[in-house]
Amino acid sequence: MSKPELICVGAIAGAFGVQGEVRLKSFCAQPQDIALYAPLLTEDRARSFSVKLTRPVAGGFAARLGGIASKEAADALRGVTLWAEKSKLPSLPDDEFYHADLIGLEVVDTGGVRLGQVRAVHNHGAGDILEVFVPGAPATLLLPFTRAVVPTVDLTRGRIVADPPEEVE
């Protein structure tokens, strides 16, 4: 039996106070929903945590994680990403995608010529950017993930049709 697919929903930014609370960054569209997807797992699935948000703090929430009772234990988790089973997350409309759904997809241009494969999805505040690995190219191709540049995402066929701006071709 295969393991359930995981989606990264947050990260631990360190201890908050001295009673074992953590500072939790949520990557969810509705940040407080992160607690609904518990238990949350570490990326390697070695640890699992229940989550209770205690209050909003700068950059996220103060939270209690199951099994974490001291500042030292909370500090030891700094930088750990938290993952939820995809089946626990809400279904998305047809024109929205989880980043994990896009990574690994083949990218072709509007003429069907293969450009490469999605290696990562980045968001630095101005919208999502697809990082496309292009075999033999000196650098990856960065494509704005907009309807104009990426008119088609076909998860069934495992591919994206892109119309890159001329300056990035």
C-alpha positions as CSV (number, residue, x, y, z in Angstrom):
1,M,0.0,0.0,0.0
2,S,1.4,3.4,-1.0
3,K,1.9,6.2,1.5
4,P,-0.6,9.1,1.3
5,E,0.7,12.1,-0.7
6,L,1.9,15.0,1.5
7,I,1.6,18.8,1.0
8,C,3.7,21.3,2.9
9,V,1.4,23.5,4.9
10,G,3.7,25.3,7.3
11,A,7.1,25.6,9.0
12,I,8.3,26.0,12.6
13,A,10.2,29.3,13.1
14,G,11.4,28.4,16.6
15,A,10.2,28.6,20.2
16,F,7.7,31.2,21.4
17,G,8.1,31.8,25.1
18,V,9.5,29.3,27.6
19,Q,6.5,26.9,28.0
20,G,7.1,24.8,24.8
21,E,5.0,26.9,22.4
22,V,6.3,27.3,18.9
23,R,6.1,30.1,16.4
24,L,4.3,28.6,13.4
25,K,4.3,29.9,9.9
26,S,1.3,28.8,7.9
27,F,1.4,28.4,4.1
28,C,-2.4,27.9,3.9
29,A,-4.7,30.3,2.0
30,Q,-6.6,30.8,5.3
31,P,-3.6,30.7,7.7
32,Q,-5.6,29.5,10.7
33,D,-6.8,26.4,8.8
34,I,-3.4,24.8,9.3
35,A,-4.7,23.4,12.6
36,L,-7.6,21.7,10.8
37,Y,-5.2,19.4,8.8
38,A,-3.5,17.9,11.9
39,P,-1.9,15.6,12.7
40,L,0.9,17.3,10.8
41,L,4.0,15.3,9.9
42,T,7.6,16.1,9.4
43,E,8.8,15.7,5.8
44,D,10.4,12.4,6.5
45,R,7.2,11.2,8.3
46,A,9.3,10.4,11.4
47,R,7.2,12.7,13.7
48,S,3.6,13.6,13.9
49,F,2.1,16.5,15.9
50,S,-1.4,17.6,17.0
51,V,-1.7,21.4,16.6
52,K,-3.5,24.0,18.8
53,L,-3.1,27.6,17.8
54,T,-2.9,29.8,20.9
55,R,-2.7,33.3,19.4
56,P,-1.6,35.3,16.4
57,V,2.0,36.6,16.5
58,A,4.1,38.5,14.0
59,G,4.6,36.3,11.0
60,G,2.2,33.5,12.1
61,F,0.8,32.0,15.2
62,A,2.0,30.8,18.6
63,A,1.0,27.2,18.8
64,R,1.2,24.1,21.0
65,L,2.4,20.9,19.3
66,G,1.6,17.6,20.8
67,G,4.6,16.2,22.6
68,I,6.5,19.5,22.8
69,A,6.6,20.7,26.4
70,S,9.8,22.8,26.7
71,K,11.5,25.8,25.1
72,E,14.5,23.5,24.2
73,A,12.2,21.0,22.5
74,A,10.5,23.8,20.6
75,D,13.9,25.4,19.6
76,A,15.1,22.0,18.3
77,L,12.3,22.1,15.7
78,R,13.3,25.5,14.2
79,G,13.2,25.2,10.4
80,V,11.2,22.0,10.4
81,T,8.5,22.0,7.7
82,L,5.1,20.6,8.5
83,W,3.2,18.4,6.1
84,A,-0.5,17.3,5.8
85,E,-2.0,14.5,3.9
86,K,-3.4,15.8,0.7
87,S,-6.7,14.0,1.3
88,K,-7.3,16.3,4.3
89,L,-6.9,19.5,2.3
90,P,-9.9,21.1,0.5
91,S,-10.5,20.4,-3.2
92,L,-9.5,23.2,-5.4
93,P,-11.4,24.9,-8.3
94,D,-10.4,23.8,-11.8
95,D,-8.1,26.9,-12.2
96,E,-6.2,26.4,-8.9
97,F,-3.5,23.9,-8.1
98,Y,-1.3,22.8,-5.2
99,H,2.3,23.5,-5.9
100,A,3.0,19.7,-5.5
101,D,0.6,19.0,-8.4
102,L,2.8,21.2,-10.7
103,I,6.2,20.0,-9.8
104,G,7.4,17.3,-12.2
105,L,5.0,18.2,-15.0
106,E,6.4,18.4,-18.5
107,V,6.3,21.9,-20.1
108,V,5.6,22.3,-23.8
109,D,5.2,25.5,-25.8
110,T,2.0,26.3,-27.7
111,G,3.4,24.4,-30.8
112,G,4.0,21.2,-28.7
113,V,7.8,21.6,-28.5
114,R,9.1,20.3,-25.2
115,L,10.7,23.1,-23.1
116,G,11.5,21.1,-19.9
117,Q,10.0,20.0,-16.6
118,V,8.7,22.0,-13.6
119,R,11.4,21.7,-10.9
120,A,9.8,24.1,-8.3
121,V,7.2,26.8,-7.8
122,H,8.3,30.0,-6.1
123,N,6.4,33.0,-4.8
124,H,8.3,36.0,-3.6
125,G,5.2,38.1,-3.1
126,A,4.3,39.1,-6.7
127,G,2.7,35.8,-7.8
128,D,3.8,32.3,-8.5
129,I,6.8,31.6,-10.7
130,L,7.4,28.2,-12.3
131,E,11.1,27.1,-12.4
132,V,11.5,24.9,-15.4
133,F,14.5,22.7,-15.9
134,V,15.6,22.8,-19.5
135,P,18.0,20.0,-20.5
136,G,21.2,21.4,-21.9
137,A,20.4,25.0,-21.0
138,P,22.8,27.0,-18.8
139,A,20.0,28.1,-16.4
140,T,16.5,27.2,-15.5
141,L,13.6,28.9,-17.3
142,L,11.4,31.1,-15.0
143,L,7.8,31.5,-16.1
144,P,5.2,33.7,-14.4
145,F,2.3,31.3,-13.5
146,T,-0.4,33.5,-15.1
147,R,-3.1,32.5,-17.6
148,A,-1.4,34.5,-20.3
149,V,1.9,32.7,-20.0
150,V,0.5,29.3,-18.9
151,P,-2.8,28.9,-20.6
152,T,-3.2,25.2,-20.0
153,V,-2.4,22.9,-17.1
154,D,-3.4,19.3,-17.8
155,L,-2.9,17.2,-14.7
156,T,-4.3,14.1,-16.4
157,R,-1.7,14.2,-19.2
158,G,1.0,15.5,-16.8
159,R,1.8,18.6,-18.8
160,I,1.7,22.3,-19.0
161,V,1.3,24.3,-22.2
162,A,3.2,27.6,-21.9
163,D,3.5,30.7,-24.1
164,P,6.7,32.2,-22.7
165,P,7.3,35.9,-23.2
166,E,9.9,36.4,-25.9
167,E,12.5,37.8,-23.5
168,V,12.7,34.5,-21.6
169,E,12.8,32.1,-24.6
